Amino acid sequence: MASSNPCSNSHESVHSSPFASRYVQNPTPKFVMPENSMSKEAAAQIINDELMLDGNPRLNLASFVTTWMEPECDKLIMDSINKNYVNMDEYPVTTEIQNRCINMIAHLFNAPLGDSDVAVGAGTVGSSEAIMLAGLAFKRKWQSKRKAEGKAFDKPNLVTGANFHVCWEKFCRYFEVELREVKVREGYYVMDPFEAVEMVDENTICVASIFGSTYNGEFEDVKVLNDLLMKKNKESGWDTPIHVDAASGGFIAPFLYPELEWDFRLPLVKSINVSGHKYGLVYAGIGWVIWRTRQDLPQQLIFHIDYLGADQSTFTLNFSKGSSQVIAQYYQLIRLGFEGYRKVMQNCRDNAMALKEGLQNTGRFTIVSKDIGVPVVAFCLKDRSTHDEFEVSVMLRRFGWIVPAYRMPKDAKHVSVLRVVVREDFSRALAERLLVDIIKVLAELDTLPSKNAAKATALAKDEDAANDSAVKKTAEETEMEIVNAWIDMITKATKITCC
Ligand SMILES: *Cc1c(COP(=O)(O)O)cnc(C)c1O
């Protein structure tokens, strides 16, 4: 999609910022493809140089997505980078490897499979595509049933918590399903199963439970949801199913909390998605969706491609894609095995706990993540009267750390939090350094005037100016001005000893 945003400086020529290296003296092409070729060295250098300004992925604590794999697997990935996954006939081994992954993950999620049964699922680009597919399956199933009963089938809805990931909204908008949100509230940031079941009616295609909330890593109680919904289904005669969005939790719970019932052990759970590229420990570009049984995936959605007499079935949104990620997932599954995954996840949990305790010891933070959940540490300032979480986030950036600050969903929007995702490559040593840097930031913030005070002054100034010129600034312009003034102030007022 070409949603190019030709920056704000539209007066700039299409070539800007002359790039001077030993290879080229020409400006960097930005909008129009250059007329002539350049040498491969020059092209590589230009791009490399610009990419240096991206953040360091390893220090990006905002993301759940894998940033480190073993060199052996990096090599496997490069070796298969030229294989199109969709050419199932040409690359039958890759197809077979994907099917093995689906089987292994289905077993991990306790799908009701006999020894020789083949699991039903699909490899996708990530959980988002997986969720589109699972949602489509529910919608189609619901529609077919309504049609058969001679009932209206034009107002499907889906119930989920306000802590949903944006891809659920995407699904609902793209595929015309009403999104019914269960509100969250201060102190309770996941879907309340009682309220969710209240919202279910005959047009509900499924209840989506988030197993590992993006906001604070918390697991929703799928078991309670299942039990309440069983009761409601029995009373109403409906058969509303559950989907579990286990994008991050799907590779945590089976290893750390095997006794926790959230998966196909619960009868109403008909499909589950998981991101292979989160705690599945593969680089970006792989997700999985698994259905409970063949009956839970409407056959009309499956495309059968006849390749030289062999029937290949596919259910994906796109056609071509790389094979590397599928191969990398298989590598991790067999390289680590259950034991290896458990150790990695235990380490992540231990490091998260160490960070959590360190933060608690400062006496300055309230922890809003849970000990049982995805290994993230989400925390907010106890005292926000002078400084807020956004300022902590900005100041940590100067040490190289990317720690996001964001607001909780609607109805708890006044709560903002900082969140650190503890991934495999975030070692204890890094956790300790981060803590040291957070303490430095706190000490520094204590010496700075409150942003609220700066805000008040700026607002007053702004009002004066507005009165003078009778031109009102938009709220956004005012906000930007305050932020800039504030950043200016801290840059001038202080010198941080960076390490
Ligand atoms: C990350 C995430 C998604 C989206 O997953 P992608 O693999 O990035 O497409 C969906 N739901 C939840 C709960 C997530 O954490």
The ligand as a Gaussian input file, in Angstrom:
#p B3LYP/6-31G(d) Opt

LIG

0 1
 C        1.146000      -9.313000      19.271000
 C       -0.270000      -9.622000      19.464000
 C       -1.124000      -9.763000      18.361000
 C       -0.667000      -9.534000      16.956000
 O        0.302000     -10.458000      16.638000
 P        1.278000     -10.366000      15.389000
 O        1.951000     -11.675000      15.453000
 O        2.193000      -9.225000      15.656000
 O        0.459000     -10.171000      14.162000
 C       -2.431000     -10.106000      18.612000
 N       -2.884000     -10.288000      19.868000
 C       -2.092000     -10.154000      20.949000
 C       -2.658000     -10.395000      22.309000
 C       -0.760000      -9.802000      20.783000
 O        0.030000      -9.666000      21.859000

